[in-house]
Amino acid sequence: MAETSPSIWYSRSPVVSPLAVAVRTGKLQQAFSQQGIELSSTTENADENIRRAYFNHHLAWSFRQGGNVPALWARSTGAASRLIGLSWNEEFQGIITLPSTKITNAKELTGRRFGVPHFSPPGIDVDLTAPFALKGLVSARAAEGLDIDGVELVDLPLVPANPVFNKGASDGLGRFSLGGFGAGPQVAALFRGEIDAFYVKGVEGVALANAIGASLVTEFGSHPDLWIRLGAGNPRPLTIGEEFLHKRPDLAQLLVRTLTDIGPWATRHKDEAVRALALDHKASEQAVLAALGDDIGAHLTLRLDEAELAAFDRYKKLLVEWKIIKNDFPLAGWVAHGPLESLVGKAVAE
């Protein structure tokens, strides 16, 4: 008999991920309610300590999917989490500028100023926004056979603005906009002539670029090289508390099964999936399609491929090199293949 479980928490950000769509459509809540379990959101909780779990994964009976920097940082600081899946996508990623700069490719960023936003929530010792910009610049330049030497990095402190995760929060936890990375400082610096370009991604990146009349320097979200596509928002790790995984493997399998079903469902019900993502991003359905293309389900897969894990490990080491993460750790010891493998085994048996 499976051991009973206490309250179960989930943490997510409004991004393109199986968990985001499963929550927005109610499919995840329904799956767990059929087991007599009610799920609670950490990011919508009034308690600061509960909200903090989005970043540090300190709640044993919880799971999370969103940007990968908090997940990697939490594990590096000793969080008892396990990685049970990665979702990869080819959403829009690009560097934008103003038409007046006349920058038309990544090579022409040499000698120009690139904005790097910095933000760490109170009590969370990790810069959550700089990795997006830095890896975005690395990827953009690598796509043209270049490193980032010669590009001037301009630090831009980020002030929390929009209550993306919790409308009642007043402490900055979860209040920065992953959508535009709190893009106000970058946009202001761009129009003041203090920077020449900055990185954007996803549905919100498309909307932002259109809103300010930006020019696209380069786009690499669909680049054939996995390393170039990889960044702080791709892949998105699905992590779960070790105690949760150990004591209720049946629920871990339920979680994985529910999220694995999201991709095929989105392919069959494109309009509903687009609507869910648009609501989650507070953006138009047109922006969703511009960022993701027609095959929405292709962005909502969940897997643990060895080649992709190796690329993810390489990225982790880059974060250590940049001192975003202070302590390295073996990725293999973090990964728990069990839930996904049991799902594949069950499918084969059927």
C-alpha positions in Angstrom: 0.0 0.0 0.0 1.3 3.4 -0.9 2.2 5.6 2.0 -0.2 8.6 2.6 1.2 12.0 1.7 1.0 15.4 3.3 0.0 18.5 1.3 1.6 18.5 -2.1 2.9 21.7 -3.6 3.8 22.7 -7.1 6.0 25.5 -8.3 5.9 26.9 -11.9 6.5 30.0 -13.9 4.4 31.2 -16.8 6.5 29.7 -19.5 6.0 27.1 -22.3 6.2 23.8 -20.4 4.1 20.7 -19.9 3.4 21.7 -16.2 2.3 25.2 -17.1 -0.2 23.9 -19.7 -1.4 21.1 -17.4 -2.1 23.5 -14.6 -3.7 26.2 -16.8 -6.1 23.6 -18.3 -6.8 21.9 -15.0 -5.6 18.6 -16.2 -3.0 18.2 -13.4 -5.4 19.1 -10.7 -7.9 16.7 -12.0 -5.4 13.8 -12.2 -4.4 14.3 -8.5 -7.9 15.0 -7.3 -8.9 11.5 -8.6 -6.4 10.2 -6.0 -8.0 12.3 -3.3 -5.1 14.8 -3.4 -5.4 18.6 -3.6 -2.5 20.5 -5.1 -1.4 23.9 -3.9 0.7 26.5 -5.7 3.8 27.8 -3.9 4.0 30.9 -6.1 0.4 32.0 -5.3 0.7 31.5 -1.6 0.7 34.5 0.8 3.5 33.0 3.0 6.9 34.3 1.9 8.6 31.1 3.0 6.3 29.0 0.9 6.8 31.2 -2.2 10.5 30.9 -1.7 10.2 27.2 -2.5 10.0 28.1 -6.2 13.7 29.0 -6.0 15.2 26.8 -3.3 13.0 23.7 -3.5 12.9 23.4 0.3 9.5 21.8 0.5 10.0 18.0 0.5 6.6 17.2 -0.9 6.7 19.4 -3.9 7.6 19.4 -7.6 8.7 22.2 -9.9 9.1 23.1 -13.5 10.3 26.4 -14.9 13.6 28.2 -15.6 16.6 26.0 -15.0 18.8 28.4 -13.0 16.8 28.1 -9.8 16.7 24.3 -10.1 20.4 24.0 -10.7 21.2 26.5 -8.0 19.0 24.8 -5.4 20.6 21.4 -6.0 24.1 23.0 -5.8 23.2 24.4 -2.4 22.1 20.9 -1.1 18.4 20.9 -1.9 17.0 17.4 -1.6 15.5 17.5 -5.2 15.7 15.0 -8.1 15.5 15.7 -11.8 12.8 13.5 -13.4 12.4 15.1 -16.8 13.4 17.9 -19.1 11.2 19.7 -21.6 12.9 21.3 -24.6 11.4 23.7 -27.1 12.4 25.8 -30.1 10.6 29.0 -29.0 11.8 32.3 -30.2 15.2 33.5 -28.9 16.9 36.6 -30.2 18.9 39.7 -29.8 17.0 43.0 -30.5 18.1 46.5 -31.1 16.7 49.8 -32.4 16.7 50.4 -36.2 18.9 53.5 -35.6 21.9 51.3 -34.5 22.0 49.6 -37.9 23.2 46.4 -36.3 22.0 43.5 -38.5 23.9 40.5 -37.2 25.8 39.1 -34.2 29.2 39.9 -35.6 28.2 43.6 -35.6 27.8 43.5 -31.9 31.6 43.7 -31.6 32.5 47.0 -30.1 28.8 47.6 -29.1 27.1 47.5 -25.7 25.0 44.6 -24.6 22.6 44.9 -21.7 22.8 42.3 -18.9 20.0 42.5 -16.3 20.7 41.4 -12.7 18.2 40.4 -10.2 18.3 38.2 -7.0 15.2 37.9 -4.9 15.6 38.7 -1.2 17.2 35.8 0.6 18.0 34.0 -2.7 21.7 34.1 -3.4 21.6 33.6 -7.1 21.3 36.0 -10.1 18.3 34.8 -11.9 18.3 37.1 -14.9 21.9 37.5 -16.0 22.2 33.8 -17.2 19.4 34.4 -19.8 21.3 37.3 -21.3 24.8 35.9 -21.1 23.9 32.5 -22.6 21.8 34.3 -25.2 24.8 36.4 -26.3 27.1 33.3 -26.3 24.5 31.5 -28.5 24.0 34.4 -30.9 27.7 34.8 -31.4 28.4 31.1 -31.6 25.9 30.7 -34.3 28.2 33.0 -36.4 31.4 31.2 -35.3 32.3 33.9 -32.7 32.9 34.1 -29.0 31.7 37.1 -26.9 35.1 38.9 -26.9 34.8 42.4 -28.1 31.2 42.9 -26.9 30.9 45.3 -24.0 28.7 44.0 -21.2 26.6 46.7 -19.5 25.2 45.7 -16.1 21.5 46.7 -15.5 20.1 46.3 -12.0 16.6 45.0 -12.2 13.8 46.4 -10.0 10.9 44.0 -9.5 7.8 45.4 -11.1 5.0 43.2 -12.3 3.5 40.7 -9.8 3.9 37.7 -12.2 3.8 35.0 -9.6 1.9 36.4 -6.7 -0.3 39.4 -6.8 -0.1 39.9 -3.0 3.7 39.6 -2.7 5.5 42.8 -1.7 8.9 41.4 -1.0 10.0 40.8 -4.6 9.8 37.0 -4.4 8.5 35.9 -7.7 7.7 39.5 -8.8 10.2 39.9 -11.6 8.9 39.4 -15.1 10.5 36.3 -16.6 8.6 37.4 -19.7 10.6 40.5 -20.4 13.2 39.7 -17.7 11.8 42.8 -16.0 12.6 44.4 -19.4 11.9 47.9 -18.3 15.6 48.7 -17.5 16.8 47.2 -20.8 14.2 49.1 -22.9 15.0 52.3 -21.0 18.7 51.9 -21.5 18.2 51.1 -25.1 16.2 54.2 -25.8 18.6 56.4 -23.7 21.5 55.1 -25.8 23.2 53.4 -22.9 23.1 50.0 -24.6 22.8 48.9 -28.2 21.1 45.5 -27.8 19.7 43.0 -25.4 18.3 39.4 -25.4 14.6 38.4 -25.5 12.9 35.1 -25.8 9.5 33.4 -26.1 6.0 34.7 -26.5 6.8 37.7 -24.3 10.0 38.5 -26.3 8.0 38.6 -29.5 5.4 40.9 -27.9 8.1 43.2 -26.4 10.0 43.5 -29.7 6.9 44.4 -31.6 5.8 46.9 -28.9 8.9 49.0 -29.0 9.5 48.8 -32.7 12.7 46.9 -32.3 14.9 45.4 -35.1 16.0 41.8 -34.9 19.8 41.4 -34.8 19.6 37.6 -34.9 17.3 34.8 -34.0 18.4 31.3 -32.9 15.6 29.6 -31.1 15.2 27.0 -33.8 18.9 26.6 -34.6 19.9 23.0 -35.4 22.7 23.0 -32.8 21.3 22.0 -29.4 24.0 23.9 -27.6 23.0 27.2 -29.3 19.3 26.6 -28.5 20.2 25.8 -24.9 19.9 28.5 -22.3 18.4 29.6 -19.0 14.9 29.0 -20.4 15.6 25.8 -22.4 15.5 23.1 -21.2 13.0 23.4 -18.3 13.7 20.9 -15.6 11.0 19.0 -13.8 12.2 18.4 -10.3 10.7 16.6 -7.3 11.5 16.3 -3.7 13.6 13.2 -2.8 11.3 12.2 0.0 8.2 12.6 -2.2 9.8 10.4 -4.9 10.9 7.8 -2.4 7.7 7.5 -0.4 5.1 8.0 -3.2 6.6 6.8 -6.5 3.1 6.1 -7.7 2.3 9.9 -7.5 5.6 10.7 -9.2 4.6 8.4 -12.0 1.1 10.0 -12.1 2.8 13.4 -12.4 5.1 12.2 -15.3 2.2 10.4 -17.0 0.0 13.5 -16.9 2.7 15.8 -18.2 3.8 13.4 -20.9 0.2 13.4 -22.2 0.3 17.2 -22.6 2.3 17.3 -25.8 0.1 14.9 -27.8 -3.0 16.6 -26.4 -1.7 20.0 -27.5 -1.1 18.7 -31.0 -4.6 17.4 -31.2 -6.1 20.5 -29.6 -4.0 23.3 -31.0 -6.5 26.1 -30.4 -7.0 25.2 -26.7 -3.3 24.9 -26.1 -2.5 28.2 -27.8 -5.3 29.8 -25.7 -3.9 28.4 -22.5 -0.4 29.6 -23.3 -1.6 33.1 -24.3 -3.5 33.4 -21.0 -0.5 32.2 -19.1 1.8 34.8 -20.8 -0.8 37.6 -20.8 -0.1 37.8 -24.5 -2.0 37.4 -27.7 -2.6 34.1 -29.4 -0.8 35.6 -32.4 2.3 36.1 -30.3 2.2 32.5 -29.1 2.1 31.3 -32.7 4.8 33.6 -33.8 7.1 32.4 -30.9 6.3 28.7 -31.3 5.0 27.9 -34.7 2.1 25.7 -35.6 3.2 22.4 -33.8 2.5 23.5 -30.2 2.8 19.9 -28.9 6.4 19.6 -30.1 7.4 22.2 -27.4 5.7 20.2 -24.6 7.5 16.9 -24.6 9.2 15.4 -21.5 12.3 13.3 -21.7 15.7 12.4 -20.3 17.9 11.9 -23.3 21.6 11.2 -22.6 22.9 13.5 -25.2 20.7 16.3 -24.0 21.7 15.6 -20.4 25.3 15.9 -21.5 24.6 19.3 -23.0 22.7 20.4 -19.9 25.7 19.4 -17.8 28.0 21.5 -20.0 25.7 24.4 -19.4 25.8 23.8 -15.7 29.6 24.0 -15.8 29.3 27.3 -17.6 27.1 28.7 -14.8 29.8 27.6 -12.4 32.4 29.3 -14.5 30.4 32.5 -14.5 30.0 32.1 -10.7 26.2 32.1 -11.0 26.4 28.7 -9.2 29.1 28.5 -6.6 29.2 24.7 -6.2 29.3 22.2 -9.0 27.7 18.8 -8.5 27.5 15.6 -10.5 24.4 15.7 -12.8 24.2 11.9 -12.9 23.5 11.8 -9.2 20.7 14.3 -9.5 18.8 12.5 -12.3 16.2 9.9 -11.4 15.2 8.0 -14.5 12.6 5.8 -12.7 9.3 7.6 -13.3 9.9 8.1 -17.0 11.3 4.6 -17.4 8.4 3.0 -15.7 6.0 4.9 -18.0 7.9 3.6 -21.1 7.9 0.1 -19.6 4.2 0.2 -19.0 3.6 1.4 -22.6 5.7 -1.4 -24.0 3.9 -4.0 -21.8 0.5 -2.7 -23.0 
